């Protein structure tokens, strides 16, 4: 499906962009992959890391806030993966206007440029924090998600679809708990602080996130939100896996933090269908008969929700230890 296609990734020098690029170049024969981002040094590093692929890669300096630059970059592009965002919760809280410009206005710029440039599919990366948001980052991503879903109503007769992929913190990603614990261990610490003993999270690898995006590219008709079925773990079990027998003082939940990662809410259950390895939340809007996705999975019961706290699959301490061997901590 990606053979001989031109793919553009916003925020493409991030951990997802690099993993997605490597996956596509390994499993497909794309015509070209365009890395669109605003940090020239990261582009320089990535260009060196992928130099074996030669002219398959192109690098565009640009910001999602710049609509004109996006329109120029989108010329001749078939698929867009929108990964660019302000993601750090404290940074968004202290710089709300900047978060709005990037995460909301940037999303609208992506939509407008894609509609005007002949792009065929857009897949936007979302986050569990957009579900029942309790911080500004989550609030901006909720608006972003709504914009991408509603964009299908403005496509008219154009051959384009917009869809969403939602997952939580990737194992080992910057700012997440695994590198935080590892830093304490590396410095000789003897205890790992736990914000709340009840806290749980989903475990997802970068590879799984990439595979879910590929599925969305292959299957999306427009307006769907794709969510992987993945195991949960207790933060206390993670601490014991990383430092067996350590003390775990409870220090209190941080501002803007949730006890559990929520992917599907009770309100979503009315349009959510279950598949073998994922859920799809279908849009409530109907924009045209030929572009309305038709569910083929099993309808979840009303009142269903999917969170790391009510999951049916859980990792043990020993399983976490094994998974940690494959975690590449981001620098």
TORKETOR-707522 format. One record per residue (C-alpha): x, y, z. Coordinates in steps of 0.1 Angstrom, whole numbers, padded with zeros to 4 digits, always signed. Layout:
TORKETOR-707522
XYZ
...
end
This chain:
TORKETOR-707522
+0000+0000+0000
+0029+0024+0007
+0049+0012-0024
+0057+0041-0047
+0039+0066-0024
+0052+0099-0011
+0047+0102+0027
+0053+0133+0048
+0057+0131+0086
+0053+0163+0107
+0076+0163+0137
+0095+0136+0118
+0127+0138+0137
+0110+0126+0169
+0112+0090+0182
+0080+0080+0164
+0091+0096+0131
+0125+0078+0131
+0109+0045+0140
+0081+0049+0114
+0107+0059+0087
+0128+0029+0094
+0098+0006+0094
+0085+0019+0061
+0119+0018+0044
+0124-0018+0056
+0090-0032+0047
+0079-0011+0017
+0093+0007-0014
+0081+0042-0009
+0088+0068-0036
+0098+0093-0010
+0096+0101+0027
+0096+0138+0037
+0107+0147+0072
+0090+0180+0081
+0102+0197+0114
+0117+0229+0127
+0150+0217+0143
+0177+0217+0117
+0202+0200+0141
+0179+0170+0146
+0174+0168+0109
+0212+0168+0104
+0215+0139+0129
+0187+0120+0113
+0200+0126+0078
+0233+0110+0089
+0216+0081+0106
+0196+0073+0074
+0222+0082+0048
+0222+0046+0035
+0187+0052+0020
+0200+0081-0002
+0174+0100-0021
+0144+0082-0005
+0145+0108+0022
+0138+0146+0020
+0141+0171+0048
+0119+0202+0051
+0126+0229+0077
+0092+0242+0087
+0066+0247+0115
+0030+0234+0115
+0021+0270+0125
+0032+0281+0090
+0004+0273+0066
+0022+0285+0035
+0052+0263+0042
+0029+0233+0048
+0012+0239+0014
+0046+0240-0003
+0058+0208+0015
+0025+0189+0007
+0028+0192-0030
+0029+0157-0045
+0024+0141-0011
+0001+0110-0009
-0001+0104+0029
+0006+0127+0059
+0014+0114+0094
+0009+0143+0118
+0032+0137+0148
+0042+0172+0156
+0030+0187+0189
+0039+0204+0221
+0037+0174+0244
+0052+0183+0277
+0024+0189+0302
+0042+0216+0323
+0054+0234+0292
+0018+0236+0279
+0006+0248+0313
+0031+0277+0315
+0029+0286+0278
-0008+0280+0269
-0009+0303+0239
+0021+0285+0224
+0004+0251+0229
-0028+0264+0213
-0008+0277+0183
+0010+0244+0177
-0016+0218+0187
-0048+0235+0176
-0039+0260+0149
-0012+0237+0136
-0038+0209+0133
-0061+0232+0113
-0032+0242+0090
-0025+0205+0083
-0061+0200+0074
-0063+0230+0051
-0030+0223+0034
-0040+0186+0029
-0074+0195+0014
-0058+0220-0010
-0028+0198-0021
-0043+0166-0032
-0032+0145-0002
-0051+0112+0000
-0049+0102+0037
-0040+0120+0069
-0034+0101+0101
-0030+0122+0132
-0014+0109+0164
-0034+0115+0195
-0029+0107+0232
-0048+0092+0262
-0045+0127+0277
-0071+0139+0251
-0097+0117+0268
-0115+0135+0296
-0086+0160+0297
-0074+0174+0330
-0045+0195+0316
-0040+0220+0288
-0020+0195+0267
-0049+0171+0268
-0074+0199+0261
-0055+0210+0230
-0052+0174+0217
-0089+0169+0222
-0097+0199+0200
-0071+0187+0175
-0088+0153+0174
-0122+0169+0168
-0108+0190+0140
-0094+0160+0122
-0126+0140+0125
-0147+0169+0113
-0123+0176+0084
-0139+0147+0066
-0171+0167+0063
-0152+0193+0043
-0136+0169+0019
-0166+0170-0004
-0159+0148-0035
-0121+0149-0029
-0104+0116-0025
-0091+0122+0010
-0097+0109+0045
-0086+0120+0080
-0083+0095+0109
-0068+0093+0144
-0045+0069+0162
-0045+0071+0200
-0021+0056+0225
-0004+0067+0258
+0032+0071+0268
+0056+0049+0248
+0078+0027+0270
+0110+0046+0276
+0099+0079+0260
+0113+0111+0273
+0094+0124+0304
+0079+0090+0312
+0084+0070+0343
+0109+0044+0330
+0138+0069+0323
+0128+0088+0355
+0134+0056+0375
+0165+0047+0356
+0181+0081+0363
+0176+0076+0400
+0191+0041+0397
+0221+0054+0377
+0228+0079+0404
+0229+0053+0431
+0194+0059+0446
+0180+0033+0470
+0143+0041+0466
+0119+0049+0438
+0091+0074+0445
+0056+0065+0436
+0030+0093+0431
+0001+0070+0440
+0002+0032+0448
-0030+0027+0427
-0015+0042+0395
-0015+0021+0364
-0003+0026+0328
-0005+0008+0294
+0026-0008+0279
+0031+0001+0243
+0063+0000+0222
+0073+0024+0194
+0070-0006+0170
+0034-0012+0181
+0025+0025+0177
+0040+0024+0142
+0020-0007+0133
-0012+0009+0144
-0006+0039+0122
+0001+0016+0092
-0032-0002+0100
-0050+0032+0100
-0034+0041+0066
-0046+0008+0052
-0081+0007+0066
-0094+0041+0075
-0123+0055+0055
-0125+0087+0075
-0132+0098+0111
-0121+0066+0129
-0100+0066+0161
-0078+0035+0162
-0067+0021+0197
-0044-0009+0203
-0053-0036+0227
-0022-0037+0250
-0014-0049+0285
-0014-0028+0316
+0010-0027+0345
+0011-0012+0380
+0037+0015+0386
+0047-0003+0418
+0054-0035+0398
+0075-0015+0374
+0096-0001+0403
+0101-0036+0416
+0111-0049+0381
+0137-0021+0378
+0150-0022+0414
+0139-0054+0432
+0132-0049+0469
+0135-0011+0467
+0116+0012+0490
+0087+0030+0473
+0076+0061+0492
+0043+0075+0481
+0048+0112+0472
+0014+0122+0459
-0001+0126+0425
+0012+0155+0404
-0008+0183+0389
-0024+0173+0356
-0017+0136+0362
-0042+0107+0361
-0043+0075+0381
-0050+0055+0349
-0046+0060+0311
-0081+0061+0295
-0085+0052+0259
-0122+0046+0254
-0148+0063+0276
-0183+0052+0285
-0196+0079+0262
-0175+0064+0234
-0190+0030+0238
-0220+0038+0217
-0198+0039+0186
-0169+0017+0196
-0162-0017+0180
-0138-0044+0191
-0114-0062+0168
-0088-0089+0174
-0060-0066+0183
-0076-0032+0185
-0107-0010+0190
-0121+0015+0167
-0142+0045+0178
-0163+0054+0148
-0174+0089+0141
-0209+0100+0151
-0212+0123+0121
-0223+0110+0087
-0209+0132+0059
-0216+0111+0028
-0227+0075+0021
-0196+0066+0001
-0172+0079+0028
-0189+0067+0059
-0169+0038+0075
-0188+0006+0080
-0179-0013+0112
-0171-0050+0108
-0161-0058+0143
-0180-0066+0175
-0200-0038+0190
-0189-0032+0226
-0217-0031+0252
-0231+0003+0263
-0212+0014+0294
-0180-0002+0282
-0147+0017+0289
-0111+0008+0283
-0085+0021+0306
-0052+0008+0321
-0071+0004+0354
-0099-0019+0341
-0079-0039+0315
-0081-0077+0313
-0044-0082+0305
-0018-0074+0331
+0020-0077+0331
+0037-0094+0360
+0070-0081+0375
+0089-0109+0356
+0072-0100+0323
+0081-0063+0328
+0117-0073+0334
+0118-0091+0301
+0102-0062+0282
+0126-0037+0298
+0155-0055+0280
+0142-0041+0247
+0135-0006+0259
+0157+0020+0242
+0157+0050+0266
+0155+0083+0247
+0183+0108+0253
end
